Amino acid sequence: IDQISIQELDIVSRIPHCVPISAHHKWNFDDLLEKIWEYLALVRVYTKPKGQLPDYTAPVVVKQTACSVEDFCNKLHRSIMKEFKIAIVWGSSVKHQPQKVGKDHQ
């Protein structure tokens, strides 16, 4: 978008699957990153050790199609499911904050 007019930018921004950015001015990188996550269908899952604050610096990335608690545990390590009882979940996927869920929760 560094070399086009505002009118041309308006036209380009209406094109489906298009995110205009400016590498020179570093504009609109957040929208591009958001669109990439959306098209790749990825979800960030943040872990929280018991009695500590959540670690927002290192999310576990899973696909939306495979984001059950069991899939998440298997992504960390296969032996976790052998000892799994419940997971405590915060966020939009549960009715109450926090909520105890089983291995099939998505």
C-alpha positions, 0 to 999 in steps of 0.5 A: 500500500506504499505506492497506491492512492487512498481510493485504490487502497479502499478498492483493494481492502474490499477484495475477499481474502486480501489484507493490505499492509505496509512493510515500510510503515509497518501498518496493518500487520495485526490484521494480517496475523489475525487473518492467517490464524483464521485461515489456518484454523488455529487456536492458542491454548494457555496453560496455568499451573495450579496456584500460579498465574497463567503463562501468556508467553508460551501458548500451545497451538492446536487446530480448531478441528482437533482441540479437545482436552484429549487432543491437547493432552496428547500434544503435550505428551502421550502419557498425560491421558493415562493419569487424566481425571479432569481439566479446569477450563476458563474461557468462552467454551465453558458456562462457568468460570472456571469449570471442570471438564472431561477429556471430550470437552472442546 
